[in-house]
Structures are given as C-alpha cells and as structure tokens.
Amino acid sequence: MPKSKSDLIRALSRSYPNIYKKDLEKFLDIFLNEIKTALKNDERVELRGWGIFSSKKQKSRKSRNPRTGEEIITMEKKSIHFKMSKELFNKLNEK
C-alpha cells in the first residue's frame, strides 16, 4: 500500500502527539523542499541509515515513437538515482 504525504503526517502525529499537525506538515514540506533544491543544484543528499539521493543527467538521444515509427530527438534531462544503505537493505531482507 503506497504512503501519501497525508498518511505520513498522520503517522507522525500519532508518534508525536504533543506536536501540532500543521507544524508536522510544515516540517515535512521544508524537509522535502530541501531535498528537491539540493537535487536540482546537482548536490548529493545522504540520509544515514536510509540511503543516498543523487541526480544524474541523461544525454539527449534519438528515439522512435513506437506508434508511428517516427524518429524524434529526446532532450537532455535529469533523473533521480537512489542507493539504499546497507542498514536499510538488511532490514528489508531480514528472514
């Protein structure tokens, strides 16, 4: 089951009942915006025990429209790369 932003805020408010929900929402917004800004500026984001986010550039290339067979040029773009930590890997693969 996917987690939405509102699900995360609800879980955080259950874990921290003494903090207002609106403050948790603001904190989550700031946290996610800082990650977005860092990735946009080609910086690496490392969250210990969780993993590393980095942005990679995909070069422009020739591609083909599968429906029409027409050749088109795909422009250069950035994508996000995530590498999980060993700790997270071991937790996911526990037996």
Order of alpha helices (4+ residues) and beta strands (2+ residues): alpha-alpha-beta-beta-beta-beta-beta-alpha
